[in-house]
Amino acid sequence: MNLHEYQGKELLKSYGVQIQEGILALNEHQAVDAAKKLKELYNSDWCVVKAQIHAGGRGKGGGVKLAKSPEQAGELAGQIIDMMLITPQTPPEGKKVRKVLIAQDVYYPGPSETREFYISILTDRGRGGNVIIYSPDGGMDIEKVAAETPERVFTELIDPLLGLRPFQAAKIAFNLGLSGQAFKQMVHFVDRLYAAFLGSDANLFEINPCLKTSDDRIIAVDAKVALDDNGLFRHPNLEALRDTGEEDPTDVEARMYDLNYVKLDGNVGCMVNGAGLAMSTMDLIKLSGGEPANFLDVGGTADAQRVENAMRIILKDQHVKAILINIFGGIVRCDRVAQGVVDAYKSIGHIPVPVIVRLQGTNADIAKKIIDESGLQVMGATEFQEAADLVAKVLKG
């Protein structure tokens, strides 16, 4: 689950991470009021208007603009809100901006140089620990830095049993070229950032830029936060932050029906029960000359209604040329799945693509009878290879 920048910053702040403060605005008038409020708090006419979408690269796409007065902040907010913002991380058509963050100006003059860093935390499954990736060259061109000067990108692996050690936080501050008060501030920043990562069950924290201000404060100017869906049951307050308007409508619908669904780019829809069988089924489709269009696991409690809902979701993908239903009835009863297929046909009406059904296990014989007596144009299979041959056949027309 992704968070907006303003939500991610509030999460970080709750763990003691210093952030660039800001106020959310949904229209021009709120943007002007927010800018005036920031002026009162920080004694500066300047502020930054930042589009709030689930994508990076907003600055290059025109979604981040500097305002030199509250009135200009309102004008810029009016330009950004409702625009289709296109960045390297959005679909080709872009994402619609529905709100902006009016953020304080943190690039003020002072006794020392302002510097931008890059810091992120994610899980390295290959090495079995969380890893902090950081660079002294933060900002909008971090991808270019990684590609052209990889020696400027550092990593620090964190032992999951020991956690972040003080010497590791100090090493990060040293490699970033800091000293004095800024060094101490960075050590504290990294410590609190890692605590926030663990405490929120996150998959990813990306702070770009992480800023050393002209008075040697270390603050998060941006915050990209992705949370692990599997950990959200521990964080109902974070679950409540989900913005379904930023998510694929099909993903939202699948979650509403408690279906495990991941959209892919292929042409054969998959409906299975169990992640292992799903992976095998996708391999089967690939070996048969097709490409899986999705990963859809109806789970161990699949009933007629869940199967019907799953069928509807698969059919929303216009690229699907065939559907393979591959169910092994251990806990789930095959006759219930078969009845779900029949009900889906009756409820949806015309299903424009061939449907291949392989049901094995509990009540498979009853399931076959239900399918056979339904009068539907469904191709039945018993063995895995038989299902694969039918997939290849329908794809060839």
QUISUL-V468714 format. One record per pair of residues at least 4 apart in sequence whose ideal C-beta (glycine too) atoms are under 6 Angstrom apart, sorted by the first residue. I is the first residue (numbers start at 0). J is the second residue. D is the distance in Angstrom with one decimal. If there is no record, write none. Layout:
i->I j->J d->D
i->I j->J d->D
This chain:
i->0 j->226 d->4.6
i->0 j->228 d->5.6
i->0 j->241 d->5.7
i->1 j->53 d->4.5
i->1 j->225 d->5.3
i->2 j->6 d->4.1
i->2 j->7 d->4.5
i->2 j->224 d->4.3
i->2 j->240 d->6.0
i->3 j->51 d->4.6
i->4 j->222 d->5.6
i->5 j->23 d->5.4
i->5 j->100 d->4.8
i->6 j->240 d->5.0
i->7 j->222 d->3.5
i->7 j->224 d->3.6
i->8 j->18 d->4.4
i->8 j->222 d->4.8
i->11 j->16 d->3.8
i->11 j->18 d->5.7
i->11 j->195 d->5.4
i->11 j->219 d->5.7
i->11 j->222 d->5.9
i->12 j->18 d->5.2
i->14 j->191 d->5.2
i->14 j->194 d->5.2
i->14 j->195 d->3.8
i->15 j->191 d->4.3
i->16 j->191 d->4.6
i->16 j->192 d->5.5
i->16 j->219 d->6.0
i->17 j->218 d->4.5
i->18 j->218 d->5.9
i->18 j->219 d->4.7
i->19 j->102 d->5.2
i->19 j->103 d->5.9
i->19 j->105 d->5.1
i->19 j->218 d->5.6
i->19 j->220 d->4.7
i->20 j->103 d->4.9
i->21 j->100 d->4.5
i->21 j->101 d->5.8
i->21 j->102 d->3.6
i->22 j->33 d->3.7
i->22 j->101 d->5.1
i->23 j->98 d->5.9
i->23 j->100 d->5.9
i->24 j->29 d->3.9
i->24 j->30 d->4.0
i->24 j->33 d->5.0
i->24 j->76 d->5.8
i->24 j->99 d->5.3
i->24 j->101 d->5.4
i->25 j->29 d->5.6
i->25 j->98 d->5.2
i->27 j->73 d->4.3
i->27 j->76 d->5.3
i->27 j->77 d->4.3
i->30 j->72 d->5.1
i->30 j->73 d->4.8
i->30 j->76 d->3.5
i->30 j->101 d->5.5
i->31 j->69 d->5.0
i->31 j->73 d->3.9
i->33 j->101 d->3.9
i->34 j->46 d->5.0
i->34 j->69 d->3.6
i->34 j->72 d->3.9
i->34 j->101 d->5.4
i->35 j->69 d->4.7
i->37 j->41 d->5.8
i->37 j->46 d->5.4
i->37 j->103 d->5.2
i->41 j->103 d->5.2
i->43 j->104 d->5.0
i->44 j->68 d->5.1
i->45 j->67 d->5.5
i->45 j->104 d->4.0
i->46 j->66 d->5.3
i->46 j->72 d->5.5
i->46 j->101 d->5.5
i->46 j->104 d->5.7
i->47 j->65 d->5.7
i->47 j->102 d->4.5
i->48 j->64 d->5.0
i->48 j->66 d->5.6
i->48 j->72 d->5.6
i->48 j->75 d->4.4
i->48 j->76 d->5.4
i->48 j->99 d->5.4
i->49 j->63 d->5.0
i->49 j->100 d->4.5
i->49 j->102 d->5.8
i->50 j->57 d->5.3
i->50 j->62 d->3.3
i->50 j->79 d->5.1
i->50 j->84 d->5.5
i->50 j->96 d->4.4
i->50 j->99 d->5.8
i->51 j->98 d->4.8
i->51 j->100 d->5.7
i->52 j->84 d->5.9
i->52 j->94 d->4.5
i->52 j->96 d->5.9
i->53 j->245 d->4.4
i->54 j->86 d->5.1
i->54 j->88 d->4.1
i->54 j->89 d->4.7
i->54 j->94 d->6.0
i->55 j->88 d->4.9
i->56 j->60 d->6.0
i->56 j->86 d->3.6
i->56 j->87 d->4.8
i->56 j->88 d->5.6
i->57 j->62 d->3.6
i->57 j->63 d->5.2
i->57 j->86 d->5.9
i->58 j->63 d->4.1
i->58 j->139 d->5.4
i->60 j->84 d->5.1
i->60 j->85 d->5.4
i->60 j->86 d->4.2
i->62 j->84 d->4.7
i->64 j->75 d->4.7
i->66 j->71 d->4.3
i->66 j->72 d->3.8
i->66 j->75 d->5.4
i->67 j->71 d->5.6
i->72 j->101 d->5.9
i->76 j->80 d->5.8
i->76 j->99 d->5.0
i->79 j->96 d->5.5
i->79 j->99 d->5.6
i->80 j->96 d->5.6
i->82 j->96 d->5.4
i->83 j->93 d->3.8
i->83 j->95 d->5.7
i->84 j->93 d->5.2
i->84 j->94 d->5.6
i->84 j->96 d->5.3
i->85 j->89 d->5.7
i->85 j->93 d->3.8
i->89 j->93 d->5.1
i->89 j->94 d->4.8
i->105 j->212 d->5.8
i->106 j->113 d->5.7
i->108 j->213 d->5.9
i->109 j->213 d->2.7
i->109 j->214 d->4.5
i->111 j->213 d->5.6
i->111 j->215 d->6.0
i->113 j->213 d->5.1
i->114 j->211 d->4.5
i->115 j->137 d->4.0
i->115 j->138 d->4.8
i->115 j->208 d->3.7
i->115 j->210 d->5.8
i->116 j->135 d->5.9
i->116 j->137 d->4.3
i->116 j->175 d->5.6
i->116 j->209 d->4.4
i->117 j->134 d->4.3
i->117 j->137 d->3.8
i->117 j->141 d->4.9
i->117 j->207 d->4.9
i->118 j->133 d->4.6
i->118 j->206 d->4.7
i->118 j->209 d->4.8
i->119 j->132 d->4.9
i->119 j->205 d->4.2
i->120 j->131 d->5.3
i->120 j->196 d->4.7
i->120 j->204 d->4.5
i->121 j->203 d->4.9
i->122 j->129 d->5.5
i->123 j->130 d->4.4
i->126 j->156 d->5.8
i->128 j->156 d->5.1
i->128 j->157 d->5.4
i->128 j->158 d->5.9
i->128 j->159 d->5.2
i->129 j->157 d->4.6
i->130 j->154 d->5.5
i->130 j->156 d->5.2
i->131 j->155 d->4.4
i->132 j->154 d->5.3
i->133 j->153 d->5.4
i->133 j->171 d->5.8
i->134 j->144 d->5.9
i->134 j->151 d->5.4
i->134 j->152 d->4.8
i->135 j->175 d->5.0
i->135 j->176 d->5.6
i->136 j->144 d->4.6
i->136 j->151 d->5.4
i->137 j->207 d->5.4
i->137 j->208 d->4.0
i->138 j->208 d->5.4
i->141 j->207 d->5.8
i->143 j->147 d->5.8
i->144 j->148 d->5.6
i->144 j->151 d->5.6
i->145 j->152 d->5.3
i->153 j->174 d->5.2
i->155 j->167 d->5.4
i->157 j->163 d->5.4
i->163 j->167 d->5.7
i->163 j->193 d->4.5
i->168 j->186 d->4.5
i->168 j->189 d->4.3
i->168 j->190 d->5.3
i->169 j->186 d->5.6
i->171 j->189 d->5.4
i->172 j->177 d->4.9
i->172 j->182 d->4.8
i->172 j->185 d->3.9
i->172 j->186 d->5.2
i->177 j->181 d->4.5
i->177 j->182 d->4.3
i->177 j->185 d->5.3
i->178 j->182 d->5.1
i->180 j->215 d->4.4
i->181 j->211 d->5.3
i->181 j->215 d->4.2
i->184 j->217 d->4.1
i->185 j->217 d->5.0
i->188 j->217 d->4.4
i->194 j->198 d->5.8
i->195 j->199 d->6.0
i->196 j->201 d->4.9
i->196 j->204 d->5.1
i->200 j->227 d->4.9
i->200 j->230 d->2.9
i->201 j->226 d->5.4
i->202 j->225 d->4.5
i->202 j->227 d->5.1
i->203 j->225 d->4.1
i->204 j->224 d->5.9
i->205 j->223 d->4.0
i->206 j->219 d->4.8
i->207 j->221 d->5.7
i->208 j->220 d->5.0
i->210 j->218 d->5.3
i->210 j->220 d->4.8
i->211 j->217 d->5.8
i->212 j->216 d->4.4
i->231 j->238 d->4.6
i->243 j->251 d->4.9
i->246 j->250 d->5.3
i->246 j->251 d->5.4
i->249 j->312 d->5.9
i->249 j->315 d->5.7
i->253 j->258 d->4.4
i->253 j->260 d->3.6
i->253 j->312 d->5.6
i->256 j->308 d->4.4
i->258 j->309 d->5.8
i->259 j->296 d->4.0
i->260 j->295 d->4.9
i->261 j->294 d->4.2
i->262 j->293 d->5.4
i->263 j->291 d->5.3
i->263 j->292 d->5.7
i->263 j->293 d->5.5
i->265 j->290 d->2.9
i->265 j->291 d->4.5
i->265 j->292 d->4.3
i->266 j->289 d->5.9
i->266 j->290 d->5.5
i->266 j->292 d->5.8
i->266 j->318 d->5.5
i->266 j->320 d->4.5
i->267 j->284 d->4.8
i->267 j->289 d->4.3
i->267 j->291 d->5.9
i->267 j->292 d->5.7
i->267 j->321 d->5.2
i->267 j->323 d->5.9
i->268 j->292 d->4.9
i->268 j->293 d->5.9
i->268 j->313 d->3.8
i->268 j->319 d->4.5
i->268 j->322 d->4.2
i->269 j->280 d->5.3
i->269 j->291 d->5.5
i->269 j->293 d->5.9
i->269 j->295 d->5.8
i->269 j->323 d->5.8
i->270 j->295 d->5.3
i->270 j->309 d->5.2
i->270 j->324 d->4.6
i->271 j->276 d->4.8
i->271 j->277 d->4.4
i->271 j->280 d->5.2
i->271 j->296 d->5.9
i->271 j->325 d->5.0
i->272 j->297 d->5.4
i->272 j->301 d->5.4
i->272 j->326 d->5.3
i->272 j->331 d->5.4
i->274 j->296 d->5.9
i->276 j->327 d->6.0
i->277 j->294 d->5.5
i->277 j->296 d->5.4
i->280 j->325 d->4.7
i->281 j->291 d->4.2
i->283 j->387 d->5.0
i->284 j->289 d->4.5
i->284 j->291 d->5.0
i->284 j->390 d->5.9
i->287 j->387 d->4.6
i->287 j->390 d->4.3
i->287 j->391 d->4.3
i->288 j->391 d->5.3
i->288 j->394 d->5.8
i->289 j->390 d->5.7
i->289 j->394 d->5.2
i->292 j->316 d->5.5
i->292 j->319 d->4.9
i->295 j->309 d->5.6
i->297 j->301 d->4.0
i->297 j->305 d->5.1
i->297 j->309 d->5.3
i->299 j->330 d->4.3
i->299 j->331 d->5.7
i->301 j->305 d->5.0
i->301 j->306 d->6.0
i->301 j->331 d->4.6
i->301 j->336 d->5.7
i->302 j->335 d->5.0
i->303 j->335 d->5.8
i->303 j->338 d->4.6
i->303 j->339 d->3.7
i->303 j->342 d->5.1
i->306 j->336 d->5.5
i->306 j->339 d->2.7
i->307 j->339 d->5.4
i->307 j->342 d->5.2
i->307 j->343 d->4.1
i->307 j->346 d->6.0
i->310 j->343 d->4.1
i->313 j->322 d->5.8
i->319 j->352 d->5.9
i->320 j->352 d->5.9
i->321 j->352 d->5.4
i->321 j->353 d->4.8
i->321 j->393 d->4.6
i->322 j->354 d->4.8
i->323 j->355 d->4.9
i->323 j->390 d->5.9
i->324 j->356 d->4.7
i->325 j->357 d->4.8
i->326 j->336 d->4.9
i->326 j->358 d->5.2
i->327 j->359 d->5.3
i->327 j->360 d->4.9
i->328 j->332 d->5.8
i->328 j->333 d->4.0
i->328 j->360 d->3.0
i->328 j->361 d->3.7
i->329 j->360 d->5.8
i->332 j->361 d->5.2
i->332 j->362 d->4.9
i->333 j->358 d->4.1
i->333 j->360 d->5.9
i->333 j->361 d->5.9
i->333 j->362 d->4.9
i->333 j->363 d->4.6
i->333 j->366 d->3.7
i->334 j->362 d->4.3
i->334 j->365 d->4.2
i->334 j->366 d->4.7
i->337 j->366 d->3.8
i->337 j->369 d->4.1
i->337 j->370 d->5.2
i->338 j->369 d->6.0
i->341 j->373 d->4.8
i->342 j->346 d->5.8
i->343 j->347 d->5.6
i->344 j->375 d->5.3
i->353 j->393 d->4.3
i->354 j->377 d->5.0
i->355 j->378 d->4.8
i->355 j->386 d->6.0
i->355 j->389 d->4.8
i->356 j->377 d->5.4
i->356 j->379 d->5.5
i->357 j->380 d->4.2
i->357 j->386 d->4.4
i->358 j->363 d->5.2
i->358 j->366 d->4.5
i->359 j->363 d->5.4
i->362 j->366 d->5.9
i->367 j->371 d->6.0
i->368 j->372 d->6.0
i->370 j->377 d->5.7
i->370 j->379 d->5.8
i->378 j->389 d->5.2
i->380 j->385 d->4.2
i->380 j->386 d->4.0
i->380 j->389 d->5.7
i->381 j->385 d->5.9
